[in-house]
């Protein structure tokens, strides 16, 4: 039975736990252990029927193309049918995913409830890499008599701050690590909805934030930050958006100045799952096709890939914190060799990388497809960008992001569709150096 109360923090401080899945032959094993307390370990086996049930849940719910679907069709399906339409079916989806953990694992987590929260590191298998672990809910059979606030089951992110862990070999192979404590007062690099050569604003690689204006909430958000602390430098925050000069050459130059963090908002391309090469993952800067790079040109444009970073790490010395608010930018762990965009940035020096697990709808798409949303539905994409940027300026980015996700979840389960899980559920933070 899951406890409903959160005990006061003891002198030892909050626990650190590790949740790991591994394929061993035809079986998938799960382990949950408390760091520095090996006696508190749970081990279990997931059979094929359990994994198949999770596959079905993900295929029916997430905005990831299935079969012949396009990305746009998948996003529309996720917003109009299935578990993400209303809070109750979304809770059942989260409970279904919660079955990945047995009763003993949920009970061990309940024993580690504290304030501040415990930290939980998650390492999934490639098959489980798209699972939004933070939103997992205690299955009904386990939570009997121990529901969380508002009579709903506890979510994993209410029990611990959830961090995605890259394979140990990635962190071990870092040439050098940029420490936030040493760089926190340095400038921030912003790449906000860059213009992609040859792409119209309404094209598939067009604008994700819409036409810039002084009144847009994001412009006001960055207007409150001293211009001298931002790159590119400009006294007009509107000029931070839809720039055509933020290409890979510019990025290399600005990274050499040792900034504190990087925020990218735009388009990303996940590596094709059937290709097996995670380093084909890309973000779309303002790069023309005439420049060098490992990716094939897309019309007048050449994407910037993980392979480009890995091919010349000294040219891309990454800051301590990086956020990529872009479709499937956090897809590294879907591959046995997890050398995608997140891993490339970690290998180039980053400590903390926030990315997304699936495609995100633009605000226009959200307003068009969410039943009852309409023009007064707010701007959930902008809310997400502001939340991520604010969290990455905090002392502890992981805890700050967790607080925002929990606040959004509370809004959602109270019936506020503007706090849609297609946004806050997609966020995943990868971190090294916290253990």
C-alpha positions in Angstrom: 0.0 0.0 0.0 1.3 3.4 -0.9 1.6 6.0 1.9 -0.4 9.2 1.4 1.7 11.4 3.7 5.2 12.7 3.0 7.5 12.5 6.0 9.8 15.2 7.0 13.3 15.1 5.7 15.7 13.2 8.0 19.3 14.2 8.7 20.6 11.9 5.9 18.8 13.9 3.3 16.7 12.8 0.4 17.5 9.4 -1.2 18.9 8.8 -4.7 17.4 5.8 -6.5 18.3 4.1 -9.8 15.6 2.5 -12.0 17.2 0.4 -14.8 15.8 -1.8 -17.5 18.0 -4.3 -19.4 17.4 -6.9 -22.1 19.0 -10.2 -21.2 18.4 -12.7 -23.9 14.6 -12.7 -24.6 13.8 -11.3 -21.2 13.7 -7.7 -20.0 14.8 -7.2 -16.4 14.0 -4.2 -14.2 15.9 -3.2 -11.1 15.2 -0.4 -8.6 17.8 0.3 -5.9 18.7 2.9 -3.4 22.2 4.3 -3.8 24.5 3.5 -0.9 21.9 1.0 0.5 22.2 -2.2 -1.5 19.8 -4.1 0.8 17.0 -1.9 -0.6 16.9 -3.4 -4.1 14.0 -4.8 -6.1 14.5 -7.0 -9.2 11.8 -8.2 -11.6 11.2 -9.6 -15.0 8.8 -8.2 -17.7 7.4 -10.8 -20.0 6.5 -10.2 -23.6 2.8 -9.7 -22.9 3.5 -6.8 -20.5 5.8 -5.2 -23.0 3.3 -5.7 -25.8 0.6 -4.0 -23.7 2.9 -1.0 -23.2 3.6 -0.9 -26.9 -0.1 -0.7 -27.6 -0.7 2.0 -25.1 2.2 4.1 -26.5 1.0 3.6 -30.2 -2.5 4.7 -29.4 -1.6 7.7 -27.3 1.7 9.4 -28.3 2.0 11.8 -31.2 4.4 9.5 -33.0 3.6 8.3 -36.5 2.2 4.8 -36.8 2.2 3.0 -40.1 1.7 5.4 -42.9 0.8 8.4 -40.7 2.6 11.7 -41.2 3.9 13.5 -38.1 1.1 16.1 -38.5 -1.5 13.3 -38.6 0.0 11.6 -35.5 -0.1 14.9 -33.6 -3.7 15.5 -34.6 -4.7 11.9 -33.6 -3.0 12.4 -30.2 -5.0 15.6 -29.6 -8.4 14.4 -30.8 -8.6 10.7 -29.8 -7.1 8.4 -27.2 -5.8 9.0 -23.7 -4.6 12.6 -24.1 -8.1 14.0 -24.8 -9.2 14.3 -21.1 -7.7 13.8 -17.6 -9.5 10.5 -16.8 -8.3 8.5 -19.8 -4.8 10.1 -19.4 -4.7 8.9 -15.8 -5.6 5.3 -16.9 -2.8 5.6 -19.5 -0.4 6.6 -16.8 -1.6 3.7 -14.6 -1.1 1.3 -17.5 2.5 2.4 -17.9 2.8 2.2 -14.1 2.5 -1.6 -14.4 6.1 -1.6 -15.6 7.0 -1.4 -11.9 5.8 -4.2 -9.6 4.2 -3.6 -6.2 7.5 -4.0 -4.4 9.1 -1.2 -6.5 6.3 1.2 -5.8 6.5 0.4 -2.1 10.2 1.0 -2.1 9.6 4.4 -3.7 7.0 5.2 -1.1 9.5 4.5 1.6 11.8 7.2 0.1 9.2 10.0 0.1 10.8 13.1 1.5 10.9 16.9 1.3 12.9 17.8 -0.7 12.2 14.9 -3.0 14.4 12.0 -3.7 16.1 11.9 -7.1 15.3 9.0 -9.4 17.6 8.1 -12.4 16.0 6.1 -15.1 17.8 4.0 -17.8 15.3 2.4 -20.1 15.9 -0.1 -22.9 15.6 1.0 -26.5 12.0 -0.4 -26.6 11.0 1.7 -23.5 12.9 4.9 -24.5 9.8 6.9 -25.5 8.0 6.2 -22.2 7.3 9.5 -20.2 8.5 8.0 -16.9 7.7 11.1 -14.9 4.0 10.7 -15.5 3.8 7.0 -14.5 1.0 6.5 -12.0 0.7 3.9 -9.3 -1.6 1.2 -10.6 -5.0 1.0 -9.0 -4.3 -2.4 -7.3 -1.2 -0.9 -5.6 -2.6 2.5 -4.6 -5.7 1.2 -2.8 -6.0 3.3 0.3 -3.0 5.5 -0.7 -4.1 7.8 -3.4 -2.3 11.2 -3.8 -3.8 14.6 -3.7 -7.3 15.1 -5.1 -8.0 11.4 -4.8 -5.7 10.5 -7.7 -2.9 8.1 -7.8 0.6 9.3 -7.1 2.7 10.0 -10.2 6.3 9.1 -10.3 7.3 12.7 -10.5 5.3 13.4 -7.2 7.5 10.8 -5.5 10.8 11.8 -6.9 12.5 14.2 -9.3 13.0 12.1 -12.4 16.2 12.3 -14.4 17.1 10.3 -17.5 20.5 8.7 -17.4 22.6 8.2 -20.5 24.7 5.0 -20.7 27.7 5.1 -18.4 30.1 5.1 -21.3 28.9 8.5 -22.5 29.7 10.3 -19.3 33.0 8.4 -19.0 34.0 9.6 -22.5 33.4 13.3 -21.8 36.6 15.2 -22.7 35.8 17.9 -20.2 32.7 18.9 -18.3 31.4 22.5 -18.2 30.3 23.1 -14.6 27.3 25.3 -14.0 28.8 26.5 -10.7 31.7 28.0 -12.7 29.7 29.4 -15.6 26.3 30.4 -14.2 27.0 34.2 -14.6 28.1 33.9 -18.2 25.9 34.7 -21.2 23.1 32.6 -22.6 22.9 31.5 -26.3 19.4 31.7 -27.7 18.3 30.2 -31.0 14.6 30.9 -31.3 12.7 29.6 -34.3 15.5 30.2 -36.8 14.8 30.8 -40.4 15.7 27.7 -42.5 16.9 28.5 -46.0 14.3 27.7 -48.6 11.4 27.2 -46.1 8.3 29.3 -46.0 6.8 30.1 -42.6 3.9 27.8 -43.2 6.0 24.9 -44.6 6.9 21.7 -42.6 10.2 23.4 -41.5 8.6 26.8 -41.1 7.9 28.8 -38.0 7.0 27.1 -34.7 6.3 30.3 -32.7 4.5 32.4 -35.3 5.2 36.0 -36.3 7.4 37.8 -33.8 6.0 40.9 -32.1 6.8 43.0 -29.0 3.6 41.9 -27.4 4.2 38.2 -27.6 4.8 36.6 -24.2 8.2 35.2 -25.1 9.4 38.6 -26.3 8.3 40.1 -23.0 10.0 37.2 -21.1 13.4 37.9 -22.8 12.9 41.7 -22.5 13.2 41.2 -18.7 16.7 39.7 -19.1 19.6 42.1 -19.5 20.6 42.2 -23.2 24.3 42.0 -22.4 23.6 38.5 -21.0 22.1 37.1 -24.2 23.6 36.0 -27.5 22.9 37.1 -30.1 23.2 40.6 -28.6 20.3 42.9 -29.4 18.5 45.7 -27.5 15.2 44.6 -29.2 14.0 41.2 -28.0 11.9 40.8 -31.2 15.2 40.4 -33.1 16.0 37.3 -31.1 13.4 35.4 -33.2 13.4 34.1 -36.8 17.0 35.0 -37.4 18.7 33.9 -40.6 22.3 34.1 -39.3 22.2 31.5 -36.5 24.0 28.8 -38.5 26.6 26.3 -37.4 29.5 28.7 -38.1 27.9 31.3 -35.8 27.1 28.7 -33.2 30.7 27.5 -33.2 32.0 31.0 -32.7 29.6 31.9 -29.9 30.3 28.6 -28.1 34.0 29.5 -28.0 33.1 32.4 -25.7 32.1 29.9 -22.9 28.4 30.7 -22.4 26.5 29.3 -19.4 23.7 27.7 -21.4 22.0 27.2 -24.7 18.3 27.3 -25.5 17.1 26.0 -28.9 13.5 26.3 -29.9 12.7 25.1 -33.4 12.7 21.9 -35.5 14.6 18.7 -34.8 14.8 15.5 -36.8 14.9 12.2 -35.0 17.2 9.6 -36.5 15.2 7.0 -38.5 14.4 4.1 -36.3 15.0 1.6 -39.0 18.5 3.0 -39.8 20.0 2.2 -36.5 22.3 5.2 -36.4 21.4 7.6 -33.5 24.0 10.1 -34.8 21.7 11.0 -37.7 19.6 13.0 -35.2 19.6 16.7 -36.1 18.5 20.1 -35.3 17.6 22.7 -38.0 19.7 25.8 -37.7 20.0 28.5 -40.4 22.5 26.5 -42.4 22.5 26.6 -46.2 23.1 23.5 -48.2 26.4 24.9 -49.5 28.1 24.4 -46.2 29.8 21.2 -45.0 28.1 18.6 -42.9 27.2 14.9 -42.6 23.5 15.3 -43.4 22.1 15.3 -46.9 20.7 18.6 -48.0 17.0 19.4 -47.7 16.5 21.7 -50.6 18.6 24.8 -49.8 19.3 23.7 -46.2 21.6 21.2 -44.5 20.6 19.9 -41.0 23.1 20.0 -38.2 23.5 16.5 -36.8 24.9 14.7 -33.8 27.5 13.4 -36.2 28.7 16.9 -36.9 29.4 17.5 -33.2 31.0 14.1 -32.7 33.2 14.6 -35.7 34.8 17.7 -34.3 34.0 18.1 -30.6 36.6 20.9 -30.1 34.7 23.0 -32.5 31.5 22.7 -30.4 32.4 23.2 -26.7 29.0 22.9 -25.1 27.9 24.9 -22.1 26.8 23.3 -18.8 23.1 23.5 -19.6 21.3 22.9 -22.9 17.5 22.9 -23.7 16.1 21.7 -27.0 12.4 22.5 -27.2 12.0 20.6 -30.5 10.3 17.5 -31.8 11.9 14.3 -30.5 15.1 16.0 -29.6 15.6 13.5 -26.8 15.5 10.3 -28.8 18.9 9.0 -28.1 17.9 6.0 -26.0 15.8 4.5 -28.7 19.1 3.1 -30.1 21.5 0.5 -28.8 24.3 2.9 -29.5 22.8 6.1 -27.9 24.9 8.6 -29.7 22.2 11.1 -30.7 22.0 14.8 -30.2 21.8 14.7 -26.3 24.8 12.3 -26.1 26.8 14.4 -28.5 26.2 17.5 -26.4 27.2 15.7 -23.3 30.3 14.4 -24.9 31.1 18.0 -25.9 30.9 19.1 -22.2 27.2 19.6 -21.2 26.1 18.6 -17.7 22.3 18.9 -18.1 20.3 18.6 -21.3 16.5 19.0 -21.5 14.8 17.6 -24.5 11.5 16.2 -25.7 10.5 12.6 -26.3 8.0 13.1 -29.1 6.7 15.7 -31.7 5.1 18.8 -30.2 2.1 20.6 -31.8 2.4 24.3 -32.5 0.1 26.6 -30.7 -2.0 26.9 -33.8 -2.3 23.2 -34.2 -3.3 22.9 -30.5 -6.0 25.5 -30.9 -7.3 23.9 -34.0 -7.5 20.3 -32.8 -8.1 20.3 -29.0 -11.9 20.1 -28.5 -13.2 23.2 -26.9 -9.8 25.0 -26.9 -10.4 27.8 -29.4 -8.7 31.2 -29.5 -8.8 31.7 -25.8 -6.9 28.5 -25.1 -3.7 30.4 -24.2 -0.3 29.5 -25.7 1.0 26.2 -24.2 4.1 26.1 -26.4 5.2 29.5 -25.2 4.4 28.5 -21.6 6.7 25.5 -22.0 9.5 27.5 -23.5 9.3 30.1 -20.7 9.2 27.3 -18.1 12.3 25.6 -19.5 14.3 28.8 -19.8 13.4 29.8 -16.3 14.3 26.4 -14.9 17.6 26.5 -16.6 18.5 29.7 -14.9 17.7 28.2 -11.4 20.2 26.7 -9.0 18.9 23.2 -9.7 17.3 22.9 -13.1 16.1 19.4 -12.6 14.1 20.3 -9.4 12.8 23.5 -11.1 11.5 21.6 -14.1 9.9 19.0 -11.9 8.0 21.7 -9.9 6.7 23.1 -13.2 5.6 19.6 -14.5 3.8 18.9 -11.2 2.0 22.3 -11.4 0.9 21.6 -14.9 -0.3 18.1 -13.9 -2.4 19.6 -11.1 -3.9 22.1 -13.6 -4.6 19.3 -16.1 -6.4 17.0 -13.6 -8.5 19.9 -12.4 -9.8 20.3 -16.0 -7.6 23.0 -17.4 -6.9 21.9 -21.0 -4.4 24.6 -21.4 -2.0 22.5 -19.3 -1.9 19.7 -21.8 0.2 16.6 -21.2 1.3 16.5 -24.8 3.7 19.3 -23.7 4.7 18.7 -20.1 4.7 15.0 -20.5 7.2 15.2 -23.4 9.9 16.8 -21.3 12.9 14.7 -20.2 16.0 16.0 -18.6 19.3 14.1 -19.0 22.0 14.8 -16.5 25.5 13.7 -15.6 27.4 14.7 -12.5 24.5 14.7 -10.0 25.3 11.3 -8.5 
